[in-house]
Amino acid sequence: EPRSAWCCFVWMLVVVTMNSLVFFINFLLMLIIFTIVLLPTIVVVYFGFQCHSQVLHSAARYCKSILDDNSSSALIILGFVIMSPLIVVAMAIYCSLARRLHLFMCFQPYSRAVYKGVKWRWYEEGGLCGCAKGWNAQVKAWV
């Protein structure tokens, strides 16, 4: 049975808040994984740009004694070349982890706010996001 307008608005806020929280958790997990996996690229490109004379030309000792313009250019190119495979690795790790933790199943449809008597999905599946229920062998996901 449909809810009243005021009740629907309140439940809509609850569903939006819950979905926003799940989105933030997903985004934070993705940010952490991408930062850790792409750290070598970030470091290599940073030192390449920092020591190149046409960009920042730092006065640090390692820029003067070890890195010249040619080696700084090589670091920049190397950093951007290794970025593509590392992005693929980071995305595969995130998708695998999100699938194992059932993070995408935590999103609630807005029909929970519109109709009375509709149970929450995580409650039906045995805990928050179905983590307490046994693994379903029929669910397959390809990365």
Backbone torsions as a table, in degrees:
resi	resn	phi	psi	omega
1	GLU	NA	138.5	-178.7
2	PRO	-67.8	148.7	177.9
3	ARG	-83.1	164.3	174.2
4	SER	-71.2	167.7	-175.7
5	ALA	-63.2	-43.7	-179.1
6	TRP	-67.4	-44.9	179.6
7	CYS	-64.5	-39.1	178.1
8	CYS	-63.4	-39.6	179.0
9	PHE	-64.9	-43.2	179.8
10	VAL	-64.8	-46.1	179.4
11	TRP	-67.6	-31.5	176.4
12	MET	-63.8	-39.8	176.5
13	LEU	-63.6	-38.3	178.1
14	VAL	-64.4	-45.6	-179.3
15	VAL	-66.0	-41.9	179.0
16	VAL	-64.4	-41.3	178.5
17	THR	-63.9	-44.5	179.5
18	MET	-63.9	-45.3	178.9
19	ASN	-66.2	-35.2	177.2
20	SER	-66.7	-38.9	177.4
21	LEU	-64.9	-43.0	177.7
22	VAL	-64.3	-41.1	177.4
23	PHE	-62.1	-42.4	179.9
24	PHE	-64.5	-40.0	177.7
25	ILE	-64.2	-43.7	176.7
26	ASN	-61.0	-45.1	-178.8
27	PHE	-65.2	-41.2	178.8
28	LEU	-64.8	-42.3	177.1
29	LEU	-62.7	-43.2	178.8
30	MET	-65.0	-40.4	179.0
31	LEU	-63.5	-42.3	179.4
32	ILE	-65.1	-45.9	-178.6
33	ILE	-64.6	-45.8	-179.2
34	PHE	-65.3	-37.0	178.9
35	THR	-65.2	-43.5	-179.3
36	ILE	-67.2	-45.4	-176.7
37	VAL	-71.0	-37.0	-177.7
38	LEU	-88.9	6.7	-180.0
39	LEU	-57.9	-41.7	176.7
40	PRO	-60.1	-40.9	178.6
41	THR	-65.1	-42.6	-179.4
42	ILE	-61.4	-44.6	-178.3
43	VAL	-66.3	-45.9	-178.2
44	VAL	-63.4	-46.5	-179.9
45	VAL	-67.1	-37.7	178.6
46	TYR	-60.3	-49.7	179.8
47	PHE	-67.0	-33.6	177.3
48	GLY	-63.9	-45.8	179.4
49	PHE	-72.3	-33.2	-177.4
50	GLN	-68.6	-35.9	-174.1
51	CYS	-96.9	-6.7	179.8
52	HIS	-75.3	135.5	-174.6
53	SER	-70.0	-24.3	-179.3
54	GLN	-86.1	-8.7	-177.3
55	VAL	-110.1	-82.6	-177.2
56	LEU	-108.8	-36.9	179.9
57	HIS	48.4	72.1	179.9
58	SER	-69.2	153.3	178.0
59	ALA	-93.3	15.2	-179.5
60	ALA	-67.1	153.1	-175.9
61	ARG	-62.7	-40.2	-178.9
62	TYR	-68.6	-26.5	176.6
63	CYS	-71.9	-33.8	-178.7
64	LYS	-81.5	-38.8	-172.9
65	SER	-93.1	-31.8	-173.1
66	ILE	-108.5	-48.8	-171.9
67	LEU	-102.1	121.3	170.6
68	ASP	-104.2	-169.8	-177.5
69	ASP	-65.1	-38.8	-179.8
70	ASN	-66.3	-44.2	179.3
71	SER	-70.2	-32.5	175.7
72	SER	-66.2	-41.3	176.1
73	SER	-63.3	-39.6	178.3
74	ALA	-64.5	-38.5	177.5
75	LEU	-64.4	-41.5	179.3
76	ILE	-63.4	-46.1	-179.8
77	ILE	-64.6	-44.8	178.3
78	LEU	-59.5	-42.3	179.8
79	GLY	-60.8	-43.2	179.9
80	PHE	-75.0	-26.7	177.1
81	VAL	-71.7	-42.8	-179.2
82	ILE	-79.5	-5.1	-179.6
83	MET	-67.8	-41.9	-176.4
84	SER	-61.0	-51.1	178.3
85	PRO	-65.0	-33.4	179.4
86	LEU	-69.9	-31.3	175.1
87	ILE	-65.5	-40.8	177.6
88	VAL	-63.8	-42.7	178.7
89	VAL	-63.5	-43.7	179.8
90	ALA	-63.4	-41.8	179.7
91	MET	-67.0	-37.8	177.7
92	ALA	-65.4	-40.3	178.0
93	ILE	-64.6	-44.7	179.9
94	TYR	-63.3	-46.2	-178.8
95	CYS	-64.2	-39.2	178.1
96	SER	-64.7	-44.2	179.8
97	LEU	-67.5	-41.1	178.8
98	ALA	-65.4	-35.5	178.5
99	ARG	-70.0	-42.3	179.9
100	ARG	-66.4	-34.3	-179.7
101	LEU	-89.5	-1.9	-179.2
102	HIS	56.7	41.6	-175.6
103	LEU	-68.5	-31.8	-178.2
104	PHE	-78.3	-15.0	177.6
105	MET	-84.2	-4.1	179.9
106	CYS	-80.0	-17.7	178.7
107	PHE	-67.9	135.0	-177.8
108	GLN	-103.9	136.5	176.7
109	PRO	-72.4	155.3	-177.2
110	TYR	-74.4	-6.6	175.2
111	SER	-65.8	-19.2	176.1
112	ARG	-64.6	-28.6	-178.8
113	ALA	-87.5	-23.6	-173.1
114	VAL	-88.9	-38.1	-173.5
115	TYR	-113.3	142.3	175.7
116	LYS	-80.0	152.4	174.2
117	GLY	81.2	3.5	178.6
118	VAL	-88.4	123.7	-177.5
119	LYS	-77.2	153.1	176.3
120	TRP	-71.7	141.0	-175.8
121	ARG	-61.7	-42.4	-177.0
122	TRP	-68.6	-26.8	178.3
123	TYR	-71.1	-39.0	-178.6
124	GLU	-69.6	-27.1	-173.9
125	GLU	-94.7	4.8	174.3
126	GLY	91.7	47.8	177.6
127	GLY	119.7	176.2	-178.5
128	LEU	-62.1	118.1	177.0
129	CYS	63.3	19.3	175.7
130	GLY	75.0	17.9	-176.7
131	CYS	-72.4	-25.9	-177.6
132	ALA	-82.2	-18.8	-179.5
133	LYS	-82.7	155.7	179.7
134	GLY	-63.3	156.6	-178.9
135	TRP	-67.8	138.3	178.5
136	ASN	-91.1	116.6	-177.2
137	ALA	-75.4	-15.0	-178.2
138	GLN	-79.4	-21.7	-178.5
139	VAL	-79.5	122.7	179.8
140	LYS	-126.0	142.2	176.9
141	ALA	-139.2	137.9	-179.4
142	TRP	-112.4	137.4	178.1
143	VAL	-109.5	NA	NA
